[in-house]
């Protein structure tokens, strides 16, 4: 789920769009479950994923980027400037 990379970490995420409350929701199928309020339309969901992860991990938005899954519920997200231990602690995993 959280793998170290050269510059930070890569996190596997499963997104639940149109949720009542945004935030992490535990683990599912080896990925972090992330609830978002945005619908999966016009990149709104991806923007909210980046915003939520940056806030949870305490990094700037520019440090978070979606590597794959731009049009899918399963996403791989890179976060620069954080260790796997810091990410696991911040995400409660």
C-alpha positions in Angstrom: 0.0 0.0 0.0 2.7 2.5 0.9 6.0 1.9 -0.9 9.1 3.9 -0.5 10.4 5.6 -3.7 13.5 7.6 -4.6 12.1 10.9 -3.6 9.3 9.9 -1.2 6.5 7.3 -1.3 4.0 5.8 -3.6 0.6 5.1 -2.2 -2.1 2.8 -3.6 -5.5 4.3 -3.2 -9.1 3.2 -3.8 -11.4 6.2 -4.2 -15.1 6.3 -3.1 -16.6 9.4 -4.9 -19.7 11.3 -3.7 -19.2 10.4 -0.1 -20.9 12.3 2.7 -17.6 13.0 4.4 -14.2 13.2 2.9 -11.2 11.5 4.4 -9.5 8.1 4.9 -11.6 5.1 5.5 -9.2 2.3 6.3 -7.9 -0.3 4.0 -9.5 -2.3 1.3 -7.9 -4.8 -1.1 -4.4 -3.7 -0.2 -5.1 0.0 -0.8 -6.0 3.0 1.3 -9.7 3.7 1.1 -10.2 7.4 0.5 -13.7 8.9 0.6 -14.2 12.1 -1.4 -17.2 14.3 -1.9 -16.5 15.3 -5.5 -18.1 13.4 -8.4 -15.8 11.6 -10.9 -16.4 14.4 -13.5 -14.1 16.9 -15.1 -11.1 15.9 -13.0 -12.8 17.2 -9.8 -12.2 13.8 -8.1 -8.5 13.9 -8.8 -8.1 17.4 -7.6 -9.9 16.5 -4.3 -7.7 13.4 -3.9 -4.6 15.6 -4.2 -6.0 18.2 -1.8 -7.0 15.6 0.9 -3.7 13.7 0.7 -1.6 16.9 0.9 -3.6 18.0 4.0 -3.4 14.6 5.7 0.3 14.2 5.1 1.2 17.8 5.8 2.9 18.5 2.5 2.3 21.1 -0.2 -0.1 20.2 -3.0 2.8 20.3 -5.5 4.4 17.4 -3.6 1.4 15.1 -4.5 0.9 13.7 -8.0 -1.3 11.0 -9.5 0.9 8.5 -11.3 -1.8 6.2 -12.7 -5.5 5.7 -12.5 -6.6 9.2 -13.6 -9.9 7.8 -14.8 -10.3 4.9 -12.3 -11.2 4.4 -8.7 -7.8 2.7 -8.2 -5.0 5.2 -8.2 -1.2 5.2 -7.6 -0.2 8.5 -6.0 3.4 9.8 -5.5 4.2 12.0 -2.6 7.6 13.7 -2.5 9.4 14.7 0.7 8.0 12.2 3.1 9.1 8.7 4.3 7.0 5.6 4.4 6.9 5.7 8.2 5.7 9.3 8.2 3.0 8.5 5.7 1.8 5.4 7.5 1.6 7.4 10.8 -0.2 10.3 9.2 -2.7 8.0 7.4 -3.3 5.8 10.4 -2.2 2.5 8.7 
